[in-house]
Amino acid sequence: MTEKRTAIVTGGARGIGAAVALRLASAGRRVAVIDLREDDTADVVASIRATGGEAIGIGADVSASADVAAAVERVGEQLGAPTILVNNAGILRDNLLFKMTEDDWDAVMDVHLRGAFLMSRAVQAHQVQAGWGRILNLSSTSALGNRGQANYSAAKAGLQGFTKTLAIELGRFGVTANAIAPGFVQTAMTRATAERLGMTFEDFLAEVAKDIPVGRTGLPEDIAAAAAFFTGDEAAFVSGQVLYVAGGPTD
Ligand code: NAI
């Protein structure tokens, strides 16, 4: 039986984060949905509550330490000590290196790396006290290199090193840390990429799917299924791993 533990999903208002939040709730977790604006979390929170689950929405910028401290404290007060953390919040600021600005670089590092660091540091206190915890970071196949994404690929590769270090440091406290590296997933993020490339989303999906062995692009639920495994009670001996969920092998 799955224990009634409290999970935090950052960037949970839409896309992959929303699917993960719904999936963890259906597995019996209480879920705190964190996103930049509390209002944006309302739909996901309502969907969870509609199926009898417990959820709250919190507005916080994961790259701001005061926001993170306040958000984690509120989760503890309203839902119970958070022992599951999914670092999912993310942004893109794509550009070829010669056109990439310092702002493009810093913004991506701040949300993905600083955000995951601040959230993990705040939540591990609860996990260590409980002697149980799960940290799951969203990396990407872009960690292996992707044209126009020097900032994003560096951040996503950085998250893999971060994950492995957390696994080493926190294992003795019953806390695992793993990463999922999705390939192409249909969300607002990839819809924006299609727009930037001047393609309809449908044409873009068809084009991308040609290079994916299973013959289709990913859905947020594909990632949520892997997230349910890594955050599950039974995954206690799986730590420091990076799972590519991309419809085929990666290299
Ligand atoms: P999305 O853009 O649809 O959703 C991201 C969410 O994060 C948004 O709700 C946004 O408001 C929130 N967010 C952004 N900055 C934040 C901040 N500073 N604090 C709190 N929340 C913040 O993105 P999507 O596609 O659902 O991606 C989720 C994660 O998966 C990201 O980390 C992304 O890099 C990663 N990923 C996505 C892939 C894809 O094909 N969609 C592929 C590989 C990785």
Residues whose N, C-alpha, C, O or C-beta is under 5 A from the ligand:
A	BS01	NAI	G11 A13 R14 G15 I16 G17 I34 D35 L36 A60 D61 V62 S63 N88 A89 G90 I91 V111 L138 S139 S140 T141 P182 G183 F184 V185 T187 A188 M189 T190
